[in-house]
Amino acid sequence: MILFLYGPDNFRSQQKLNEIVEHYKKIHKSGLSLRYLDLKESNFQDFKNELQTVSMFLEKKLLILKNAFSNQEFKEKFLKEGKVSRDSKEIILFYEKEEIPGKDSFAKFLKKNGKTQEFNLLEGERLKHWVKKEFEKYGCQIEDNALEKLIEFAGNDLWQLSNEIKKLVNYKQNKKIEAKDIEILVKPKIETDIFKTIDSIAAKNKRQALILLHRHLEKGDSPIYLLSMINFQFRNLLIIRDLIEKNQPYYSILKKSKLNPFVVKKSYQQANRFTLQELKKIYHKIFEVDRDIKTGRLSPETALDLLITEI
């Protein structure tokens, strides 16, 4: 029997893994047939040995395999002998913390022949619902504006949100969480990947882009570093928008851009919100701002503000 848990939201996937392990331990009291293999350090033969070893307790095994997708040799050998694993009475659980390429033949085999659960990052109403449920678990409630502020400060990192929720519950002692409580106890999490700032620029929301930019500066991020990140991201958008204009399909853009698949996924959505000419104009403006900083014509902070307002 094959189980497959994967996706970038490793808070919820880890929760699911823990549930499966705890359920298994309740049925198989000895726990001696529970095995973990990290395939960054182990190989296919190690897996095969574990699968074929007979348990002295006659218990069904639970074999948890991590990082299988990083081991190409394991994937190839597993696919060759896939029927053996698929028909095994033992439980073979693949656990991956990252997003899995859709065209990966190994992933296709696991999805076709096993029970699969994907854990994508929560957003929008689903994220709000999750946060409310977490507060309710502790017998606590949160005001709507406080909920908005908490998500604005912590993003959709459920590990951080879980810790902040526990902190707020202990602070309020079953009283309703208010916006001022968030401001007192929760430190804003600034995304150094600058994607949110670019999203705000793309949405023509200059006010929000400036707020995000100044949070970076208040945190102590270098203005030069921030400009380099903005430059890097708009360069990616130019590359992807150019390929879109040439009617290249998504899989071809992944290959021809030579960018990280995660970057392509995020940038593809953003690139569709600009025309190619708009991106060329913005990229030229970034060049001018960089020149003004290097020649001393403008301070880095002022130059960044002007860049956002003039885009």
N, C-alpha and C positions, 0 to 999 in steps of 0.2 A: 504494500500500500504506500503510495507516494503522497506527501503533503508538500505544498509549496507556498511559503510566505515571503512576500517581497514588497519593495517600494520605499520611497524616500522618507515616509513618516515612520521612522523606526521606534517612536514612542508607542504607537498603537500596535505595531507589529511585534514589538518586544512583549507588550501586554498579552497578546494572543499566544505567543510562544510560551510565556509563563503559565497561562491557563491550561494549555495542552500538557505541559510537563506536570503541573499539579494534579490534573485529572488522571494522568498516567500513574503517578505515584500513589494515588488513592486505591487504584485497582491492583497495581503491582507493588506490594509493600516493601519488598527487599530493596528496590531501586538499583539493583546490580545489573539490570539489563538496559539501563539508560546510558547511552554513550554519546559523546560529542567528538566531532572531528572538524578541525579547521583545515580546509584544503589549500590554504597558503603554505601549510607546513606538512600536510599529509598527502598521500597519493591514492590512486585507484586501488592498488593492492591492499593498502591499509583498510580502505572501505570494504573491499571484498572479504578480507579476513574477519572484520567485525560482523559482516552480514552472515557469514557462513559458520561462525563459531556457535556451537550449541550451548544454550544456557542450562546450567545445572538445576535451575529452578523451574524449567519448562515454562518460562514467562515469554510473552511476546516482547520483542525488543523495540525500543524507541531509539533510533539512530538519527541524531541531529547533525546535519552537515552545513557548515558555514563557509562562505567565500568560494563556492564551487565554480562560479563564473570567472574567477581569476585564474583557474587552473585548466588550461586548454587541453592538456593531455588527459585529465580526468574526464572532461566533457566528451572527448572523442571516444574513449574506451567505454564510458557509461552508455553512450548511444549504441555502440556495437552490441552491448549485452543488455540493452534496455528492457527486453522482455522479461529477463530474470528478475530485475528489480521491480518491474511493474506487477508481476504476479506473485511477488514475495508476500508471505504472511506477516513479515515484520513491518514496522512503521518506519519509513524513510522520510525524514522531514528536511527539506531544503530551506534555509533561512538566509535571505539576502537583504541587506540594508539599502541597496541602491536601486535606481530605476533600471529595468532590464530592457535591452534592445528588442524591439518587437519582432525583428526578422531573425533572431538568434534561434538556430535549429534545436539547441538544447532546451531553451525556454519553451519553444513550441511543443517539444516532447513532454515536458513536465506539465504544461497546461492541458494537453490533450489526455494524458494518462494519469493525472493526479487530481487531488482536490486543491484548488488554488484560491488564494486570497491576496489581492493587491491593496496596498496601503498608500494612497496618494496624500499629499499634504492637504489639510483642510483649509478651506477659504470661505469667505462670505458668511451666509446664514448657517452653513454646516459647522463652521468654526465657532460662531456665536452659540449655537445649540450645544456644542461640546463643552464650552466654558461654563454655561449655565448648569449643565448636568453635573459638572465637577463640583460646583459650589453646593448644589443640592445634596450631593453625597455627604457633605459635612454639615447639612442642616442649615445652610446659609443662602442668602440671595444677594443679587447685585443689581443696582440701578442700571437702566439702559445706557445712560451717558457714561457711567463708570465702566460698563462693559466695552463700549467703543474705545475709551481711553486705554484700558488694559490691553486690548488687541493692538492699538496704535503703538503702545510702548513695547510690547513683547513680541509682536508679530504672530506668526503661526508655528513658532517653536513650542511644541507641546511639553517638552522637558522643562523649559523655562516657565511656561504658563502654569504647569502643575506646581512648581515650587512657589511661584508668586501667589497662587490661589491658597496654598497651605499657609503662607505667611500672612495673607490678608484675613483668612478665617481665624487664625490665632490672635491677630490684632483686634478684630472687631467682636470676638466672643459672641457669635450668633446674631449680631446686629447686621442690618443691611449695609452692603458695601457701597460707598459713595465715591464720586469722582475725586474728592479731596484726599481720600485714603490712597488712591492709586498714585497721586502726585507725591504723597509723603513717602510711600513704601517701595514703589516700583521704579527702578532706574530704566530709562528708555534704552532700547536696544537699537543701535544704529547699524544698518546694513552696509558693510564696506563694499559690497559688490555693486553698489550704486544703481541697481535695477529700479528701485522704487522712484528714485529721483528722475531717471529717464522716463519711466511711466508717466510721471506728472508732467514732464515736458511734452511728451507725446500727446497727452490729454489737454494741452494748452493751459494747464493749471500752474501758472508761474508762482502763485502764492505758496502752494504746497511744495513745489520744487525748492523754493528758497528756504522754507521751514526745514526741510530734510537736509539741505546743504548746510545750514547753520547748526544743525544738531551734530553733524560730522565735525564742524569746526570747534564747537563747544566741548566735544569729546576729546579734542586734541589732535584730530587728523590733520595732516599737512595739507594746505591749500594746493600745493604743487602736486601732491599725491592724488587729491580729488580731481584735479584737472586732467591728470594722466589717465585716471579711471574713466572719466567722461569721454576723453579722446579715444581711449581703447574701445569703449562700447559703441560710440558712433562710427568708428572705423568698421566694427563688426556689422553694424546695421547697413552701412554702405555696401559691404561685400554681399550681404544676403539680399538686400533690395535689388542690387544689380542682377543677381542670379534669378530673382523672382521676375524681373522685367524681361529676362531672356526665356521665360516660361519653363524654367528648370523645375522638375518635381522635387518634393521635399527630400527624398532619399538621395537625389543627386546633389542637392544643396549641402547635405551632411558631408558628402564625400569631397565635393569640389571646394568648399569653403575651408576645409582642413581645421575647423574649429571644434572645440569640445562639444559633444552632443547636447549637454545641458545648456551651454551657452547658445547653441543654435536654436534649441526649443524656445528659450526665453526671448532671444533676439528676433526670431521669425515672427512672433506675435507683435513685437514692437515695430518691426520694419514695415508691416502692413498698415501702420498708422501714419506713415510718411510717404511722400513721393520721393523719387530719386533726386529730383532737383532740390527739394527741401533739405534732404540729407547732405547734399553737396554744399549747400549754402551754410548749413550749421557747421559742417566739418571745416570749412574755410574760416568761419567765425572763431572756432576753437584755435586755429592756427594764429589768427590775429591777436587773440587774447594771450596766448603763450608768448608771442613776440613782445607784446606790451609789458608783460611781467619781466621777461629776460632783459629788456632794455631799460627797466626801471620807470617806465612811463606810468604804470599803474601798480598799486600794491596787489598782491595775490588775492586778498579777500575782496577788494573792490572789483578786480577783474572778473572774479567768479560771479559776483552779483550782477555785473553788467552783461555777462554772457547769458545768464538765465533770463534776464529781463528783455534782452534783444533777440533771443531765439524766436 
